[in-house]
């Protein structure tokens, strides 16, 4: 309204109040803005000559090039992963995983293995994190990696404590393969014929045929075992290789070889020369024809040795229903060596009777009606094998009631005969591969299974090794040094102690001086220097790799496992004396020695028996201390001594239980 009034005053020529003048001025300005003063011209586009030079478009060639490459790489890796998974059982993936982690661990040690690590709190922390990484790698890859991990675990006493704790878990059961994979392996190895045709079994309850459990009774790194009862009544253990192993084994051994070479170069450890021999032994474990050959040969050797016949049993192999990846053997009913209570609890199976299958007596057949009913009413993976636990009594509180001393005497006798008399050595005698049965006489019968890993000793080396053991127990340092020098070993004391599983006190004790100087150092420096000493100890044993008998690797493994078995059962026998006696006696009985040498060895054997009396004194002192509650047994004393030796000679802190079988 005020605005209209101002306009009216202007038209009439009237004066305007001062308060209204600003509004009037603003209105005049707005009027002038809307007045068109230029001459109208029609719109025309500018001429091209008047325009600026055009900017070239951005093509992003580099970005598109690398994007294409990234896409191609992703597609290629994806295709490679799928092909590897479908046709090579993830062998490439597992190998690349191994190389990647192996390089990371190697660099970690290269950078941080020093008294004050730059990227870790201590050397122990470096060990812990790398032990976890390696354990996870071995468990994730599975297959032969588990077998390698178990081999490392059995020798974990020479590793730092962090590795000892971690690798103690390597013996957990491996996952089972599905029944579909099991059936594929059987068909591939038997020309397309399935388990029904090969083993004469039925899965529909047909009582005129045999039966087979689809769920494995045991699963290991390379194979799994199924129980079956054939049409003719024989109960068998069908060991079936896991389907992926055949495709993985070549790649796995190649990766093992490459990584050992890398570590040998980076850390100056003489280990690479051992790889071909170890790889060959591991590869033979995947050939069940080889295992069947080993089993039959060992059965023949035992049958021809009067001191072991009737005390040791090797299950029969049924060649007609076996192949390279499927081995069918006699089913064994018995108590595992690690079940100490079942071995020692009182016998409730009746006087003059033995446990099921003892002495090779056929097992009582299960009821066909019960099996047929189970097949029709229970799931496909239901257990079908009868329990056969009547010998435990009504309350199942009984056991075999066998003396542990007899059990361990038989075991040490068997493996000593293998080393010194036959030169054919089972290298995996852990408690899971040993069953104990009770004979009608009440004596124990040792059943040895899993014959995949054996070594053959040359006659000359076998005689050397027997003489080496004799010289150990007789403190014959001249002979001892002479023998180990031909093996390329420059430190006889360390090797002698490692063989005996106790400090060897007959040498020059050259290793004790170094530890006394280390005790004056601070803890971090001392820990570093001790592990440097471990590296020097390994070099002193493997100083001349061309002369070193690689069979010693697996002989040491056998000795350590047997020592652990004896310790677990309470050290009931003088293992060292029994082993030494077999070593000396073999030099008299060996058929490949000339008569004159045998006569000289017989006289030396008589002297040696007198020398061994001192070993008996040590053993019985340990036994008396054990009985009166002042000690645990000879093998426990050995372990305590070996801890001291390991600290002094190798810089390794052994943990409790490292000698458990």
C-alpha positions as a printed NumPy array, in Angstrom:
array([[   0.   ,    0.   ,    0.   ],
       [   2.846,    2.307,    0.916],
       [   4.408,    1.604,   -2.434],
       [   1.21 ,    2.48 ,   -4.354],
       [   0.828,    5.704,   -2.375],
       [   4.321,    6.803,   -3.304],
       [   3.621,    6.175,   -6.971],
       [   0.48 ,    8.228,   -6.806],
       [   2.295,   11.163,   -5.199],
       [   4.87 ,   11.169,   -7.904],
       [   2.257,   11.281,  -10.655],
       [   0.517,   14.279,   -9.014],
       [   3.755,   16.179,   -8.304],
       [   3.257,   16.097,   -4.58 ],
       [   6.074,   16.088,   -2.085],
       [   7.131,   12.851,   -0.364],
       [   8.061,   12.402,    3.278],
       [  11.68 ,   11.507,    4.139],
       [  10.702,    8.084,    5.513],
       [   9.239,    7.11 ,    2.175],
       [  12.15 ,    8.258,   -0.014],
       [  14.306,    5.046,    0.274],
       [  11.393,    2.972,   -0.918],
       [  10.863,    5.284,   -3.804],
       [  14.503,    5.132,   -4.878],
       [  14.485,    1.301,   -4.803],
       [  11.402,    1.258,   -6.96 ],
       [  12.934,    3.609,   -9.513],
       [  16.045,    1.404,   -9.766],
       [  13.932,   -1.722,  -10.288],
       [  11.998,    0.018,  -13.011],
       [  15.147,    0.966,  -14.835],
       [  16.388,   -2.699,  -14.77 ],
       [  13.394,   -3.868,  -16.682],
       [  13.655,   -1.246,  -19.446],
       [  14.999,   -2.656,  -22.801],
       [  17.385,   -0.044,  -24.361],
       [  19.177,   -2.156,  -27.025],
       [  17.981,   -2.831,  -30.514],
       [  16.481,   -6.285,  -30.948],
       [  18.649,   -8.764,  -32.816],
       [  17.684,  -12.332,  -33.65 ],
       [  19.767,  -15.178,  -31.99 ],
       [  22.547,  -16.641,  -34.143],
       [  25.128,  -19.314,  -33.158],
       [  28.791,  -18.209,  -32.999],
       [  31.025,  -18.962,  -35.939],
       [  33.551,  -21.808,  -35.534],
       [  36.457,  -19.439,  -36.019],
       [  35.411,  -17.489,  -32.96 ],
       [  35.391,  -20.529,  -30.677],
       [  38.527,  -21.548,  -28.635],
       [  40.559,  -24.631,  -29.595],
       [  38.737,  -27.8  ,  -28.424],
       [  40.175,  -29.844,  -25.489],
       [  41.052,  -33.45 ,  -26.491],
       [  38.893,  -36.096,  -24.761],
       [  40.359,  -38.199,  -21.855],
       [  40.631,  -41.868,  -22.858],
       [  42.18 ,  -43.286,  -19.583],
       [  44.208,  -45.802,  -21.607],
       [  46.478,  -46.824,  -18.693],
       [  43.564,  -47.345,  -16.325],
       [  41.708,  -49.437,  -18.889],
       [  44.861,  -51.451,  -19.659],
       [  45.47 ,  -52.371,  -16.028],
       [  41.777,  -52.977,  -15.436],
       [  41.741,  -55.457,  -18.324],
       [  44.869,  -57.123,  -16.998],
       [  43.353,  -57.349,  -13.535],
       [  40.185,  -58.891,  -14.937],
       [  42.173,  -61.373,  -17.054],
       [  44.355,  -62.232,  -14.059],
       [  41.304,  -62.762,  -11.868],
       [  39.636,  -64.948,  -14.484],
       [  42.851,  -66.888,  -15.015],
       [  43.412,  -67.439,  -11.295],
       [  39.776,  -68.361,  -10.818],
       [  39.945,  -70.863,  -13.655],
       [  43.224,  -72.241,  -12.349],
       [  41.747,  -72.597,   -8.861],
       [  38.689,  -74.428,  -10.176],
       [  40.821,  -76.707,  -12.37 ],
       [  43.219,  -77.357,   -9.489],
       [  40.324,  -78.211,   -7.201],
       [  38.548,  -80.432,   -9.711],
       [  41.458,  -82.246,  -11.359],
       [  44.473,  -81.94 ,   -9.032],
       [  42.881,  -82.232,   -5.559],
       [  43.991,  -78.649,   -4.682],
       [  47.654,  -79.602,   -5.07 ],
       [  48.694,  -76.238,   -6.558],
       [  46.763,  -74.293,   -3.935],
       [  48.427,  -76.253,   -1.156],
       [  51.871,  -75.778,   -2.702],
       [  51.453,  -72.01 ,   -3.074],
       [  50.143,  -71.841,    0.486],
       [  53.259,  -73.688,    1.617],
       [  55.653,  -71.451,   -0.33 ],
       [  53.976,  -68.277,    0.924],
       [  54.042,  -69.241,    4.567],
       [  57.513,  -70.755,    4.266],
       [  58.955,  -67.482,    2.971],
       [  57.173,  -65.492,    5.703],
       [  58.539,  -67.748,    8.442],
       [  62.036,  -67.705,    6.942],
       [  62.079,  -63.9  ,    6.769],
       [  60.722,  -63.657,   10.297],
       [  63.624,  -65.737,   11.614],
       [  66.16 ,  -63.993,    9.39 ],
       [  65.126,  -60.613,   10.795],
       [  64.221,  -61.446,   14.4  ],
       [  66.492,  -64.314,   15.427],
       [  68.835,  -62.292,   17.62 ],
       [  69.113,  -61.497,   21.343],
       [  66.827,  -58.435,   21.032],
       [  64.458,  -58.985,   18.083],
       [  63.342,  -55.729,   16.422],
       [  59.775,  -56.955,   15.746],
       [  59.105,  -59.281,   18.689],
       [  59.3  ,  -59.228,   22.451],
       [  61.711,  -62.165,   22.558],
       [  62.972,  -65.155,   20.601],
       [  60.347,  -67.26 ,   22.415],
       [  57.629,  -65.045,   20.956],
       [  59.082,  -65.586,   17.477],
       [  59.037,  -69.357,   18.048],
       [  55.445,  -69.288,   19.316],
       [  53.921,  -67.387,   16.419],
       [  55.784,  -69.417,   13.801],
       [  54.933,  -72.729,   15.48 ],
       [  51.26 ,  -71.771,   15.297],
       [  51.571,  -70.822,   11.629],
       [  53.314,  -74.065,   10.663],
       [  50.898,  -76.204,   12.672],
       [  47.892,  -74.533,   11.007],
       [  49.504,  -75.027,    7.581],
       [  50.089,  -78.756,    8.118],
       [  46.587,  -79.359,    9.478],
       [  44.957,  -77.285,    6.714],
       [  46.847,  -78.971,    3.883],
       [  46.33 ,  -82.448,    5.364],
       [  47.407,  -85.598,    3.526],
       [  51.148,  -86.081,    3.336],
       [  51.655,  -82.809,    5.202],
       [  50.161,  -84.505,    8.266],
       [  52.594,  -87.385,    7.81 ],
       [  55.507,  -84.923,    7.62 ],
       [  54.156,  -83.097,   10.672],
       [  53.943,  -86.339,   12.622],
       [  57.521,  -87.176,   11.635],
       [  58.57 ,  -83.755,   12.938],
       [  56.531,  -84.298,   16.11 ],
       [  58.265,  -87.612,   16.806],
       [  61.589,  -85.739,   16.681],
       [  60.254,  -82.574,   18.357],
       [  62.667,  -82.994,   21.252],
       [  65.32 ,  -81.212,   19.181],
       [  62.972,  -78.27 ,   18.543],
       [  62.341,  -75.244,   20.797],
       [  59.696,  -75.768,   23.546],
       [  57.137,  -73.7  ,   21.66 ],
       [  57.27 ,  -76.168,   18.756],
       [  57.198,  -79.153,   21.11 ],
       [  53.925,  -78.022,   22.667],
       [  52.289,  -77.242,   19.331],
       [  53.361,  -80.368,   17.437],
       [  52.223,  -82.672,   20.251],
       [  48.727,  -82.213,   18.728],
       [  49.75 ,  -83.653,   15.361],
       [  48.492,  -87.131,   16.282],
       [  44.811,  -86.221,   16.476],
       [  42.668,  -88.312,   14.128],
       [  42.484,  -86.973,   10.584],
       [  39.068,  -86.319,    8.992],
       [  37.42 ,  -89.248,    7.21 ],
       [  36.64 ,  -89.252,    3.522],
       [  33.063,  -89.839,    2.438],
       [  31.793,  -93.267,    1.416],
       [  31.426,  -91.979,   -2.146],
       [  35.173,  -91.299,   -2.315],
       [  35.919,  -94.703,   -0.77 ],
       [  33.79 ,  -96.454,   -3.365],
       [  35.466,  -94.52 ,   -6.191],
       [  38.926,  -95.669,   -5.074],
       [  37.765,  -99.301,   -4.963],
       [  36.224,  -99.087,   -8.438],
       [  39.27 ,  -97.333,   -9.911],
       [  41.654,  -99.963,   -8.523],
       [  39.527, -103.013,   -9.405],
       [  38.478, -102.209,  -12.961],
       [  35.076, -100.701,  -12.189],
       [  33.938, -103.39 ,   -9.758],
       [  32.407, -102.129,   -6.531],
       [  32.816, -103.352,   -2.926],
       [  29.805, -105.664,   -3.265],
       [  31.537, -107.639,   -6.006],
       [  35.12 , -107.449,   -4.703],
       [  34.426, -108.338,   -1.074],
       [  31.17 , -110.244,   -1.532],
       [  29.255, -107.946,    0.814],
       [  25.719, -106.598,    0.777],
       [  24.262, -103.454,    2.284],
       [  20.611, -104.532,    2.181],
       [  20.682, -107.168,    4.922],
       [  21.179, -110.216,    2.686],
       [  22.364, -112.886,    5.186],
       [  23.909, -115.011,    2.424],
       [  26.603, -112.387,    1.832],
       [  29.175, -110.537,    3.881],
       [  28.883, -107.085,    5.447],
       [  31.034, -103.961,    5.51 ],
       [  30.904, -100.834,    7.644],
       [  30.671,  -97.636,    5.642],
       [  32.062,  -95.526,    8.469],
       [  35.794,  -95.976,    9.015],
       [  37.032,  -97.397,   12.302],
       [  40.188,  -95.273,   12.092],
       [  41.374,  -92.432,    9.872],
       [  44.98 ,  -91.334,    9.428],
       [  46.813,  -88.909,    7.16 ],
       [  47.019,  -91.2  ,    4.128],
       [  44.311,  -93.858,    4.552],
       [  41.332,  -94.982,    6.583],
       [  40.348,  -98.465,    7.797],
       [  36.931, -100.128,    7.455],
       [  35.78 , -103.328,    9.169],
       [  34.188, -106.042,    7.025],
       [  33.135, -109.672,    7.301],
       [  33.568, -111.579,    4.068],
       [  31.126, -114.125,    2.73 ],
       [  33.342, -116.99 ,    3.934],
       [  33.326, -115.641,    7.518],
       [  36.761, -113.995,    7.627],
       [  36.828, -110.641,    9.403],
       [  39.123, -108.182,    7.671],
       [  40.493, -104.679,    7.978],
       [  40.192, -102.909,    4.632],
       [  42.725, -100.105,    4.441],
       [  41.706,  -97.647,    1.726],
       [  43.907,  -94.791,    0.592],
       [  42.258,  -91.389,    0.536],
       [  41.369,  -90.548,   -3.03 ],
       [  43.185,  -87.204,   -3.186],
       [  46.549,  -88.605,   -2.004],
       [  47.566,  -90.01 ,   -5.391],
       [  47.259,  -86.579,   -7.023],
       [  48.77 ,  -84.653,   -4.123],
       [  51.796,  -86.74 ,   -3.205],
       [  54.042,  -85.617,   -6.08 ],
       [  53.317,  -81.947,   -5.517],
       [  53.683,  -82.29 ,   -1.744],
       [  57.101,  -83.913,   -1.956],
       [  58.216,  -81.301,   -4.493],
       [  57.121,  -78.496,   -2.143],
       [  58.922,  -80.243,    0.732],
       [  62.076,  -80.431,   -1.38 ],
       [  61.943,  -76.769,   -2.428],
       [  61.319,  -75.447,    1.089],
       [  64.103,  -77.598,    2.555],
       [  66.48 ,  -76.185,   -0.053],
       [  65.436,  -72.623,    0.83 ],
       [  65.954,  -73.196,    4.55 ],
       [  69.255,  -74.961,    3.978],
       [  70.489,  -71.931,    2.037],
       [  69.1  ,  -69.281,    4.379],
       [  70.17 ,  -70.801,    7.69 ],
       [  73.243,  -72.819,    6.684],
       [  71.837,  -76.12 ,    7.987],
       [  72.983,  -79.29 ,    6.183],
       [  69.523,  -80.764,    5.686],
       [  68.883,  -80.754,    1.94 ],
       [  70.961,  -83.857,    1.258],
       [  68.553,  -85.87 ,    3.44 ],
       [  65.479,  -84.926,    1.404],
       [  65.7  ,  -87.558,   -1.398],
       [  65.978,  -90.442,    1.06 ],
       [  63.154,  -89.162,    3.296],
       [  60.941,  -88.445,    0.279],
       [  61.496,  -91.938,   -1.091],
       [  60.433,  -93.496,    2.216],
       [  57.343,  -91.288,    2.449],
       [  56.37 ,  -92.105,   -1.133],
       [  56.597,  -95.837,   -0.432],
       [  54.067,  -95.39 ,    2.371],
       [  51.43 ,  -94.624,   -0.256],
       [  52.062,  -97.918,   -2.089],
       [  50.057, -100.658,   -0.363],
       [  51.661, -103.384,   -2.472],
       [  54.956, -102.395,   -0.845],
       [  53.282, -102.496,    2.567],
       [  51.922, -105.978,    1.879],
       [  55.416, -107.129,    0.853],
       [  56.898, -105.708,    4.06 ],
       [  54.203, -107.342,    6.176],
       [  54.696, -110.79 ,    4.671],
       [  58.476, -110.553,    4.903],
       [  58.328, -109.566,    8.574],
       [  55.889, -112.4  ,    9.299],
       [  58.359, -114.854,    7.748],
       [  61.314, -113.46 ,    9.714],
       [  59.397, -113.685,   12.985],
       [  58.224, -117.236,   12.23 ],
       [  61.84 , -118.319,   11.649],
       [  63.184, -116.789,   14.87 ],
       [  62.594, -119.137,   17.852],
       [  63.071, -116.327,   20.391],
       [  60.129, -114.385,   18.915],
       [  57.905, -117.106,   17.489],
       [  54.71 , -117.281,   19.555],
       [  55.39 , -113.878,   21.153],
       [  54.918, -111.646,   18.089],
       [  52.107, -111.837,   15.544],
       [  51.914, -110.177,   12.107],
       [  48.374, -110.12 ,   10.601],
       [  47.882, -111.959,    7.315],
       [  47.377, -109.989,    4.099],
       [  44.797, -111.188,    1.56 ],
       [  46.437, -110.427,   -1.783],
       [  43.481, -111.54 ,   -3.919],
       [  41.398, -108.613,   -2.649],
       [  44.185, -106.05 ,   -2.339],
       [  45.65 , -103.502,   -4.758],
       [  48.017, -100.545,   -4.816],
       [  45.566,  -98.333,   -2.899],
       [  43.466, -100.961,   -1.123],
       [  44.962, -103.465,    1.306],
       [  42.86 , -106.158,    2.95 ],
       [  44.347, -107.804,    6.02 ],
       [  43.259, -109.92 ,    8.931],
       [  41.191, -107.994,   11.501],
       [  42.905, -107.778,   14.892],
       [  41.095, -107.683,   18.229],
       [  43.399, -106.449,   20.956],
       [  44.313, -103.701,   23.398],
       [  46.337, -100.742,   22.183],
       [  49.649, -100.23 ,   23.903],
       [  48.598,  -96.818,   25.204],
       [  45.68 ,  -98.348,   27.194],
       [  47.775,  -99.163,   30.256],
       [  44.795,  -99.873,   32.506],
       [  43.292, -102.425,   30.116],
       [  46.667, -104.179,   29.961],
       [  47.079, -104.491,   33.705],
       [  43.555, -104.972,   35.101],
       [  42.837, -108.56 ,   36.254],
       [  41.831, -111.165,   33.677],
       [  38.158, -112.212,   33.841],
       [  37.955, -114.307,   30.693],
       [  38.363, -117.683,   32.334],
       [  41.279, -119.971,   33.147],
       [  43.21 , -121.378,   30.207],
       [  41.57 , -119.025,   27.735],
       [  43.033, -116.239,   25.659],
       [  41.64 , -112.946,   24.395],
       [  39.765, -112.951,   21.055],
       [  42.02 , -113.863,   18.118],
       [  45.132, -114.554,   20.23 ],
       [  47.569, -116.866,   18.484],
       [  45.762, -116.477,   15.18 ],
       [  42.645, -118.343,   16.381],
       [  39.671, -117.412,   14.146],
       [  37.237, -114.941,   15.668],
       [  33.776, -116.117,   16.631],
       [  31.353, -115.073,   13.856],
       [  28.731, -112.423,   14.623],
       [  25.052, -113.3  ,   14.478],
       [  23.764, -112.953,   10.868],
       [  20.287, -112.132,   12.147],
       [  21.57 , -109.253,   14.295],
       [  23.592, -107.809,   11.421],
       [  20.648, -108.128,    9.023],
       [  18.389, -106.368,   11.517],
       [  20.954, -103.592,   12.036],
       [  21.301, -103.009,    8.286],
       [  17.538, -102.69 ,    7.865],
       [  16.747, -100.562,   10.897],
       [  19.829,  -98.394,   11.496],
       [  21.522,  -95.663,    9.439],
       [  23.946,  -96.608,    6.692],
       [  26.985,  -95.671,    8.814],
       [  25.896,  -97.698,   11.864],
       [  28.57 ,  -99.943,   13.502],
       [  28.174, -103.652,   12.673],
       [  31.23 , -105.259,   14.278],
       [  30.478, -107.218,   17.487],
       [  32.114, -105.809,   20.616],
       [  33.573, -109.125,   21.92 ],
       [  34.103, -107.799,   25.446],
       [  33.027, -110.898,   27.401],
       [  36.612, -111.412,   28.614],
       [  36.266, -108.173,   30.622],
       [  33.581, -109.709,   32.847],
       [  29.939, -108.778,   33.366],
       [  30.72 , -105.292,   34.599],
       [  33.48 , -104.917,   31.978],
       [  36.006, -104.066,   34.676],
       [  38.567, -106.68 ,   33.663],
       [  41.675, -106.436,   31.548],
       [  44.314, -108.63 ,   29.968],
       [  46.19 , -109.065,   33.227],
       [  49.56 , -109.337,   31.469],
       [  52.894, -108.285,   33.03 ],
       [  54.207, -105.059,   31.545],
       [  57.747, -106.367,   31.795],
       [  56.896, -109.188,   29.381],
       [  55.204, -106.737,   27.014],
       [  58.225, -104.421,   26.851],
       [  60.746, -107.262,   26.718],
       [  58.977, -108.623,   23.64 ],
       [  58.91 , -105.184,   22.044],
       [  62.591, -104.418,   22.615],
       [  63.533, -107.94 ,   21.482],
       [  61.547, -107.521,   18.265],
       [  62.978, -104.17 ,   17.221],
       [  66.516, -105.122,   18.286],
       [  66.298, -108.238,   16.093],
       [  65.125, -106.043,   13.228],
       [  68.097, -103.705,   13.612],
       [  70.963, -106.058,   14.331],
       [  69.953, -109.507,   13.101],
       [  67.745, -108.968,   10.032],
       [  68.569, -105.403,    8.969],
       [  64.89 , -104.848,    8.146],
       [  63.46 , -102.195,   10.472],
       [  59.897, -101.03 ,   11.111],
       [  60.241,  -97.252,   11.58 ],
       [  56.823,  -96.331,   12.954],
       [  56.342,  -98.376,   16.165],
       [  54.192,  -95.824,   17.984],
       [  51.538,  -97.171,   20.423],
       [  48.747,  -96.923,   17.863],
       [  50.498,  -99.524,   15.689],
       [  50.917, -102.099,   18.469],
       [  48.168, -104.334,   19.872],
       [  48.519, -106.64 ,   22.857],
       [  46.562, -109.891,   23.211],
       [  46.549, -112.51 ,   25.96 ],
       [  47.544, -116.063,   25.053],
       [  45.87 , -119.028,   26.822],
       [  49.105, -119.403,   28.83 ],
       [  48.638, -115.901,   30.258],
       [  51.61 , -114.505,   28.372],
       [  51.229, -111.392,   26.202],
       [  51.263, -111.532,   22.416],
       [  52.432, -108.411,   20.559],
       [  50.673, -107.667,   17.262],
       [  52.506, -105.27 ,   14.923],
       [  50.523, -103.479,   12.194],
       [  51.097, -100.676,    9.647],
       [  54.12 , -101.949,    7.724],
       [  54.408,  -99.096,    5.231],
       [  57.587,  -97.478,    6.577],
       [  60.601,  -99.812,    6.621],
       [  64.301,  -99.382,    5.926],
       [  66.746, -102.018,    4.706],
       [  70.239, -101.937,    6.25 ],
       [  73.246, -103.017,    4.243],
       [  75.151, -105.914,    5.918],
       [  78.33 , -103.874,    6.401],
       [  76.438, -100.974,    7.947],
       [  74.398, -103.36 ,   10.147],
       [  77.635, -104.843,   11.541],
       [  79.026, -101.341,   12.081],
       [  75.9  , -100.265,   13.905],
       [  76.029, -103.352,   16.161],
       [  79.7  , -102.637,   16.96 ],
       [  78.782,  -99.003,   17.632],
       [  76.222, -100.099,   20.233],
       [  78.689, -102.475,   21.862],
       [  81.294,  -99.731,   22.121],
       [  78.72 ,  -97.388,   23.672],
       [  77.972,  -99.719,   26.553],
       [  81.576, -100.856,   27.024],
       [  82.93 ,  -97.26 ,   26.898],
       [  85.209,  -98.323,   24.056],
       [  85.906,  -94.777,   22.906],
       [  88.53 ,  -95.757,   20.348],
       [  86.13 ,  -98.02 ,   18.452],
       [  83.321,  -95.521,   18.92 ],
       [  85.294,  -92.652,   17.418],
       [  86.573,  -94.823,   14.586],
       [  83.069,  -95.91 ,   13.576],
       [  81.382,  -92.488,   13.714],
       [  84.258,  -90.87 ,   11.83 ],
       [  83.548,  -93.176,    8.881],
       [  79.975,  -91.811,    9.029],
       [  81.252,  -88.226,    8.729],
       [  80.365,  -87.311,   12.341],
       [  82.884,  -85.032,   14.052],
       [  81.395,  -85.027,   17.569],
       [  81.13 ,  -88.617,   18.878],
       [  79.877,  -87.536,   22.326],
       [  76.763,  -85.808,   21.035],
       [  75.848,  -88.608,   18.653],
       [  76.464,  -91.275,   21.304],
       [  74.211,  -89.432,   23.759],
       [  71.489,  -89.002,   21.147],
       [  71.612,  -92.736,   20.405],
       [  71.499,  -93.841,   24.041],
       [  68.849,  -91.229,   24.919],
       [  71.032,  -90.337,   27.906],
       [  74.3  ,  -88.406,   28.33 ],
       [  77.294,  -90.437,   27.244],
       [  79.892,  -90.138,   29.988],
       [  82.665,  -92.145,   28.387],
       [  84.014,  -89.48 ,   26.041],
       [  85.919,  -86.249,   26.553],
       [  82.829,  -84.32 ,   27.81 ],
       [  83.714,  -81.488,   25.472],
       [  80.203,  -80.042,   25.485],
       [  80.034,  -79.19 ,   29.195],
       [  82.546,  -76.328,   29.01 ],
       [  80.443,  -74.242,   26.663],
       [  77.359,  -74.208,   28.899],
       [  79.334,  -72.953,   31.911],
       [  80.302,  -69.844,   29.955],
       [  76.71 ,  -69.327,   28.821],
       [  75.43 ,  -69.269,   32.414],
       [  77.204,  -65.934,   32.922],
       [  75.207,  -64.227,   30.163],
       [  71.879,  -62.461,   30.582],
       [  68.756,  -64.489,   29.808],
       [  68.088,  -63.199,   26.276],
       [  71.716,  -63.516,   25.214],
       [  71.938,  -66.979,   26.789],
       [  68.806,  -68.184,   24.985],
       [  70.182,  -66.96 ,   21.671],
       [  73.613,  -68.512,   22.225],
       [  72.077,  -71.858,   23.256],
       [  70.112,  -72.092,   20.039],
       [  73.199,  -71.181,   18.068],
       [  74.803,  -74.117,   19.851],
       [  71.972,  -76.33 ,   18.597],
       [  72.823,  -75.387,   15.026],
       [  76.474,  -76.219,   15.633],
       [  75.478,  -79.584,   17.115],
       [  73.475,  -80.471,   14.002],
       [  76.39 ,  -79.453,   11.799],
       [  78.78 ,  -81.609,   13.819],
       [  76.589,  -84.665,   13.195],
       [  75.991,  -83.878,    9.523],
       [  79.391,  -82.377,    8.784],
       [  80.154,  -84.82 ,    5.939],
       [  76.815,  -85.374,    4.257],
       [  78.203,  -87.705,    1.615],
       [  79.449,  -90.139,    4.299],
       [  76.504,  -89.859,    6.671],
       [  74.339,  -93.059,    6.6  ],
       [  70.848,  -91.741,    6.059],
       [  69.386,  -94.872,    7.624],
       [  70.419,  -93.37 ,   10.976],
       [  67.522,  -90.911,   10.675],
       [  64.92 ,  -93.657,   10.875],
       [  66.906,  -95.827,   13.283],
       [  66.936,  -92.901,   15.692],
       [  63.201,  -92.501,   15.218],
       [  62.622,  -96.163,   16.071],
       [  64.823,  -96.012,   19.172],
       [  63.154,  -92.865,   20.463],
       [  59.632,  -94.241,   20.068],
       [  60.53 ,  -97.519,   21.785],
       [  62.178,  -95.556,   24.601],
       [  58.977,  -93.514,   24.976],
       [  56.853,  -96.679,   25.073],
       [  59.011,  -98.112,   27.858],
       [  58.788,  -94.894,   29.818],
       [  55.013,  -94.716,   29.432],
       [  54.623,  -98.214,   30.893],
       [  56.772,  -97.312,   33.91 ],
       [  60.231,  -98.433,   32.677],
       [  59.652, -102.138,   33.447],
       [  62.761, -103.294,   31.506],
       [  66.378, -102.263,   31.04 ],
       [  65.939, -101.279,   27.413],
       [  69.575, -100.28 ,   26.87 ],
       [  70.92 , -103.594,   28.151],
       [  68.525, -105.658,   26.007],
       [  69.391, -103.628,   22.907],
       [  73.111, -103.913,   23.577],
       [  72.827, -107.662,   24.135],
       [  71.147, -108.135,   20.755],
       [  73.825, -105.963,   19.125],
       [  76.642, -108.084,   20.542],
       [  74.887, -111.405,   19.891],
       [  74.145, -110.502,   16.283],
       [  77.882, -110.291,   15.583],
       [  78.089, -113.951,   16.594],
       [  74.938, -115.195,   14.855],
       [  74.968, -113.164,   11.635],
       [  75.051, -115.616,    8.694],
       [  76.999, -113.229,    6.446],
       [  80.114, -113.111,    8.672],
       [  83.078, -115.496,    8.172],
       [  83.56 , -118.272,   10.726],
       [  86.789, -116.848,   12.137],
       [  85.121, -113.498,   12.78 ],
       [  82.22 , -115.243,   14.518],
       [  84.595, -117.113,   16.851],
       [  86.396, -113.888,   17.838],
       [  83.05 , -112.15 ,   18.327],
       [  81.821, -115.015,   20.54 ],
       [  84.719, -114.451,   22.975],
       [  84.111, -110.695,   22.933],
       [  80.401, -111.323,   23.535],
       [  81.197, -113.281,   26.713],
       [  83.305, -110.353,   27.986],
       [  80.573, -107.929,   26.982],
       [  77.961, -109.779,   29.062],
       [  80.116, -109.247,   32.124],
       [  80.46 , -105.543,   31.311],
       [  76.685, -105.186,   31.09 ],
       [  76.4  , -106.113,   34.754],
       [  77.   , -102.429,   35.552],
       [  73.957, -101.495,   33.463],
       [  71.894, -103.936,   35.538],
       [  73.093, -102.269,   38.729],
       [  71.927,  -98.856,   37.462],
       [  68.58 , -100.312,   36.381],
       [  67.861, -102.028,   39.71 ],
       [  68.852,  -98.961,   41.706],
       [  66.282,  -97.003,   39.683],
       [  63.697,  -99.77 ,   40.243],
       [  64.248,  -99.804,   44.009],
       [  63.904,  -96.031,   44.149],
       [  60.688,  -96.36 ,   42.159],
       [  59.293,  -99.009,   44.53 ],
       [  60.021,  -96.962,   47.682],
       [  58.566,  -93.807,   46.145],
       [  61.875,  -91.976,   45.664],
       [  61.887,  -92.062,   41.863],
       [  59.836,  -92.859,   38.772],
       [  61.977,  -95.359,   36.9  ],
       [  65.057,  -95.672,   34.741],
       [  63.548,  -94.065,   31.657],
       [  62.438,  -91.04 ,   33.689],
       [  65.995,  -90.703,   34.989],
       [  67.121,  -90.952,   31.359],
       [  64.732,  -88.156,   30.4  ],
       [  66.025,  -85.886,   33.155],
       [  69.59 ,  -86.572,   32.051],
       [  68.69 ,  -85.931,   28.428],
       [  67.203,  -82.56 ,   29.338],
       [  70.561,  -81.559,   30.756],
       [  72.355,  -82.906,   27.697],
       [  69.971,  -81.081,   25.366],
       [  70.589,  -77.801,   27.144],
       [  74.366,  -78.255,   27.119],
       [  74.837,  -79.678,   23.642],
       [  71.94 ,  -78.374,   21.583],
       [  70.527,  -75.416,   23.487],
       [  67.084,  -77.066,   23.613],
       [  64.79 ,  -76.971,   26.636],
       [  63.004,  -80.328,   26.589],
       [  59.468,  -80.31 ,   27.951],
       [  57.868,  -83.022,   30.044],
       [  56.43 ,  -85.807,   27.952],
       [  58.582,  -85.324,   24.881],
       [  59.633,  -88.957,   25.163],
       [  56.082,  -90.257,   25.368],
       [  55.571,  -92.758,   22.547]])
